[in-house]
Amino acid sequence: MTGWQIPGVPGVPSMADVLRLMQIQAEVMKDLPETISELSKAVRGLAETAEATKETVAAANRVVKRMEALIDELEDPVRGLRSGIDGVSRVLDAPVLQRLPSIVESVESTLVPITRSAERTRSRLASVGQRRRRAVARLRKLAPGRGRDKDGAAETQRT
């Protein structure tokens, strides 16, 4: 009675279909222990990953707490620097700083010749001092004992 079917009721599978389904079920059952083993490994890996993630989150929370403490500690002093930084900013924006190189150059061009002249004068005075000392030494050799007071100190005569 092939092809005979009651309307609304599914058809009865053939014996070949039943055997084929039983064969598929047997193959699936044969692979089931290996599949369960792989699933167990995956679950263990997931548990290890979850534990590592938990430790990482805990470490991150500790770092965040330390950073918050540091920020709390530094916040007021940094805010206190703001007015000073604003003042420095105003000074750095001042037009006088743009003129500063020319001012320094002008001062240098004025002072360098004066400094050189002072150095030459100091050198000449040193030379005159040496000549004076040599002259005084020669005079003492020529007239020993003259030019000294009763305590032995040199007298200076002004004429």
C-alpha positions in Angstrom: 0.0 0.0 0.0 2.4 2.6 -1.1 1.1 6.0 -1.6 -1.8 5.5 0.7 -2.0 8.1 3.4 -4.5 9.5 5.8 -5.0 13.2 5.2 -3.5 15.4 8.0 -1.4 12.6 9.4 2.3 12.4 8.5 3.4 9.5 6.4 5.1 6.5 7.9 8.8 6.3 6.9 10.0 3.4 4.9 12.2 0.8 6.4 15.2 2.2 4.4 14.6 5.6 5.9 14.4 4.1 9.4 17.7 2.2 8.9 19.4 5.3 7.5 18.2 7.4 10.5 19.5 4.7 12.9 22.9 4.7 11.1 23.2 8.5 11.4 22.2 8.3 15.1 24.8 5.6 15.7 27.5 7.7 14.0 26.5 10.7 16.1 26.6 8.5 19.3 30.0 7.2 18.3 31.3 10.8 18.1 29.5 12.0 21.2 32.3 11.2 23.8 34.9 13.1 21.7 32.5 16.0 21.3 31.8 16.0 25.1 35.5 16.0 25.8 36.1 18.9 23.5 33.2 20.7 25.1 34.7 20.1 28.5 38.0 21.5 27.4 36.3 24.5 26.0 34.4 25.1 29.3 37.6 24.7 31.3 39.4 27.2 29.0 36.4 29.6 29.4 36.6 29.2 33.2 40.4 29.9 33.2 39.8 33.0 30.9 37.1 34.2 33.3 39.4 33.8 36.3 42.2 35.7 34.5 39.8 38.4 33.5 38.6 38.7 37.1 42.3 39.1 38.3 42.9 41.6 35.5 39.9 43.6 36.5 40.9 43.6 40.1 44.4 44.8 39.2 42.9 47.5 37.0 40.7 48.6 39.9 43.7 48.9 42.2 45.5 51.0 39.6 42.5 53.2 39.1 42.2 53.7 42.9 45.9 54.7 43.1 45.6 57.0 40.1 42.5 58.7 41.7 44.5 59.1 45.0 47.4 60.7 43.0 45.0 63.0 41.1 43.3 64.0 44.3 46.7 64.8 45.8 48.0 66.8 42.8 44.8 68.5 41.8 44.9 71.4 44.3 48.6 72.3 43.8 48.2 72.1 40.0 45.1 74.4 40.2 47.2 76.7 42.4 49.7 77.0 39.6 47.1 78.3 37.2 47.3 81.9 38.1 51.1 81.8 37.9 51.0 80.1 34.5 48.5 82.7 33.3 50.9 85.5 34.5 53.8 83.9 32.7 51.7 83.6 29.6 50.9 87.3 29.8 54.5 88.2 30.2 55.6 85.9 27.3 52.9 87.6 25.1 54.2 91.1 26.0 55.6 93.1 23.1 58.7 93.9 25.1 59.9 90.3 24.6 59.7 90.7 20.8 62.0 93.8 21.2 64.3 92.0 23.7 66.9 90.8 21.1 67.4 94.3 19.7 67.6 95.7 23.2 70.3 93.1 24.2 72.2 93.8 21.0 72.0 97.6 21.7 73.3 97.1 25.3 76.0 94.8 24.1 77.2 97.2 21.4 77.3 100.0 24.0 79.0 98.0 26.8 81.5 96.0 24.9 83.6 99.0 23.9 83.4 100.4 27.5 84.5 97.0 28.9 87.4 96.8 26.5 88.4 100.4 27.4 88.2 99.6 31.1 90.3 96.5 30.6 93.0 98.5 28.7 92.9 101.1 31.5 93.3 98.4 34.1 96.2 96.9 32.2 97.9 100.3 31.9 97.4 101.0 35.6 98.9 97.6 36.5 101.9 98.5 34.2 102.2 101.9 35.9 102.1 100.2 39.3 104.8 97.8 38.4 107.0 100.6 37.1 106.4 102.5 40.3 107.4 99.5 42.4 110.5 99.0 40.3 111.4 102.7 40.6 110.9 102.7 44.4 113.1 99.6 44.6 115.8 101.3 42.6 115.6 104.4 44.8 116.0 102.3 47.9 119.1 100.7 46.5 120.6 104.1 45.7 119.7 105.7 49.0 119.4 103.1 51.7 118.0 104.3 54.9 116.4 107.4 53.5 112.7 107.7 53.4 112.1 105.8 56.6 110.8 107.1 59.9 112.1 106.1 63.4 109.9 102.9 63.3 111.3 101.8 60.0 108.2 102.5 58.0 108.6 104.2 54.6 107.9 108.0 54.7 106.2 109.6 51.8 107.4 113.0 50.9 105.2 115.3 49.0 106.7 118.1 47.1 
